Amino acid sequence: MFIESLFRDQVALITGGGTGLGLAIAERLGSLGARVVIASRSAEHLASGRTALEARGIEVATVPVDIRQPDQVDAMVARAIERFGRVDILVNNAAGNFICRAEDLSPNGWNAVIGIVLNGSFYASRAVGRHMIARGGGGAIVSILANYAWTGSAGTIHSASAKAGVLAMTQTLAVEWAPHGIRVNAVAPGPIESSGAARQLWNTPESVDAITKGVPLGRWGRPLEIADAVAFLASPQSGYITGDVLTVDGGQWLKGGYSFLDLPTEAPASGRDKS
């Protein structure tokens, strides 16, 4: 059980924090005492996210950012520090995905996902890492992967490649920044109940049933379960864990990789990023 004051006096920055998993993570860290900064490209997402967090009594700041632009990422971190004085926790959550065969994927489609997921995670980690190193006292970085980062998944070559890159980044930074007391870990969700990605990628009851049958626990995960995993990896309770990945997928990955191309859909799904 988490203690309500676990993150008291700490500041958590969550990219893609206005909706979905990002908002659930922000709510969880905030409920445990953290002051929260949520970042997004969408002013609408920032406004709704702020309203939801403040309704729960969480102190929150919002920062508009295109995570693909390093100058904007540096400004995001500077604004978080200006508002709260520090950043103790970074959650790399901003993402983008859509189903597409590799041979049909355009360079723009590839670069869009790589830019948000891989480049954006590095830009944010670099900016926050520099701050943590200069300030001293350590910190925690947690990146959101996907359980196909190491199995691959037909139809998501852009996302799988980007997530695999973030996995390698996580392990590399864990070694490089351990002398500074900075722990770097990741959470790899499987299928999670949401109103965003689920509707974009799995838009028929048949596809939802097909995915559910592939999960040994027989259900989809809940956003709070991912948020709790992030909270654990960001907390002192995981103080001897770094460079690791906590898989939260009901055992799905143990059954091997799967193909999004085999799922029945009503029409070709288009992507929606969470940055």
N, C-alpha and C positions, 0 to 999 in steps of 0.2 A: 504494500500500500504506500502510495506517495504521501509525503507530508506537505501540507498546504503552503508552507513557507520554504520549500525546498530550494527555489530559485530567487528568494528574496534578495533585493539589491542587485540582481543580475539583469542584463539586457539581452533580449533575443531578437535577432533579425531573420525574418522568414521571407524568402523570395517566392513570388506567386502566392502570397499569403492572404489574398482577399477572398478566396473561394475554395471549395473542395477540401482536399487534404491539407493544403497550406493553412486555411482558416482553422481547421480542426487542430492542427499543431499549434497555431498561435493561441487558440483558446485553452489548450491543455497547459502549455508553458505559462500562460498568463494566470491560469487558475492556481498554479503552483508558486505564484509570487513574482514571476518575471514581468518586467516592463517590456512591451512588445513593439517592434517596428515591422510593419508589413509593407512589402514592395510589390508593385505590379505595373504593367503598362496601361491597364484599364482604370480610368478614373472612377468608373461605375463600380468596379470590384473593390477599389480602395474605400469608397464611400460606404458600401454595404458592409464590408468587413469591419470598418471602424464602428459602425452602428452596432453590429453584433457583439463585438468585443466590449465596447463601453457599456452595453446593456448588462454585461456580466461583471462590471466593476473593474475591468482590466484597463490599465493605463497604456495607451496605444498612440503611436505616431505612424503616419502613412507617408510613403515616398514613391512618387511616380518614377519608373525606370524602364528602359529597354535594356534588358540584361545582356543583350548582344553587343552593346556599346560600352567599351571599357571606361571611357570618360564618364558616362552616366553612372556606371557601377561605382567608380571612385567617389562621385558626388553623393550617391546613395549612402555609402558608408560614412562619409563626412557629415551628412545631415543627421544620421543616427547618433553619431558621437556628439554633434552640436546639441542635439535635443536631450540626450540622456547621459552624456559624458563618457560612454564606453560601449563596447560590444563584447559580450561574454560568450554568446552562442550564435552560430550561423547555421541556418537550415537552408540548404540548396534544394528548393522544391520546384522552382519554375521549370516547366516542361512543355513539350509539344509532341503530338503524334497523330498519325493518320495511317490507314491501311493502303498499301500500294505495292504492287509487284516491283521487284528490283529493276527489271528491264523497262518499266514504265515511269520510274521515278526521275523527275527532272533535277538538274543541278540546283535549281532554286529550292525545290522541295527538300533535297538533301541538306543544303546549307542552312535552311531555316531551322531544322531540327537540331543539327549539329551546333548551330550558333547559339540556340537557347540552352540546350541541355549541357553540352560539353564545354563550349567556350564560356557560356554564362557562369557555369559552376566554377570554372577556373578563375575568371575575373573576380567573382565575389570572394572566393577563398583567398586569392592573392591579396585583395584589398583588406579584408578582415584579418588575414594572417599577419600582414605587415603591422597593423594596429596592435594586435595581440603581442607580437614580438617586441615592439617598441615599448608597450605599456608594462610588459612583464606580468606574471601571475597566471599565465596559461589561458586556456579556453577550450571550447568544444565546437567542432564542425561536424554536422551530420548531413549527408546527401541522400536524396531519395532516388533509388535506382528502380529496377524492375527485375522480377525473377527470371527474365529471359536474357539478362545481361551476360550470363555465362552459358546458356543453352542455345541462344539464338531463337528467332521466331519468324517464320515465313510471313511476309507482308509488312514487316517493320524493320527493314534493314537499317534505315536511318536511325530509328530510336534505339534498336539493339546495339548498334555500333557506338552511338553516343553514350549510352548507359555503361557499356563495357569500358569506354574511355574514362568515365567518371569513377568506375571501380578501380582502374589502374591509378588514377589520380589520387584517390583516397588512400590507397596503400603506400604510394610514394610519399605523399605529404605526411602520413603518419610517421614514417621513418625520419624524414627531414626535420619535422617540427617537434618531435618528441623531446629534444633537449630544451625546448622552450615551454614545456608543459602543455602543449596544445595537442589534444586528442582528436583524431580524424576518423570517423566511422561512417557507415551507411546503413540504410534500411531498404530492403528489397521487397516491396509489396507484390502480392499476386492480384487476382481480381478483387476490387474493392467497390462496395456500393457507393455510387455517386450519381449526381444528376448531369455531370459533364461528360467525362471520358466514356462512361458506360453507354450513354446514348449515342455518342459519336462512333464508337468502335463496335458495339454490340447492340444493334438496334432492332432485333427481333426476339420474341420469346424463345424461339428455337435456338438462337445463338447463346442466349443466357443459359438455357438448359444444358447445352453442349459443354459450356465452360464449367458449370456447376458439377457435372458428372466427372470432370477431370480433377476435381479437388477432393482428396481423400477425406477431409472433414465434412464434405458435402454441403458447403455453403460459401458465400462470398464474405470477405472481410468487411469490417466496419471502419470508417475513418478514425474513430477513437482508438482502435487497436493499433493503427499506425502511429497516431499521436503519442500513445503510451510508449511505444518502442523508441520513438525519437526522444521522449523525455528521459527514458532510462539511459540511453547512450549519452545524453547531454549532462547527466547528473553525476554526483560523486559516487553513487552506487556502482558505476561502471568505470571507476577511476583507474583500473588496471587493464582496460580494454582500449585498444587503438588499432587501426588498420583492418578492422573486421566488418563483416556484413551480417546484419540480423535479418534473416528471411522471414517474412510474415505472410504466408500464402496458403496456410492449411495443408501443407505438404504437396502442393501442386507440382513444384519443380522436380520432386523425386520421381515423378512419372515421365520425366523427359520433356524435351521441347515440344511445342505445339505450334500449329499453323493458324494464324488469323485468316488466311486465305480460304480455309475450309469451313469457316463459319457462315451460316446463311444470313444474308443481309437483304434489306428491302431495296437498297440502292448503294452505289459506291459511297463509302463514308468519307467525309472530309474532316480534316484535322482542326482542332481547336487547342491552342496552347494556353498554358496557365501562367504565363509570365505577367 
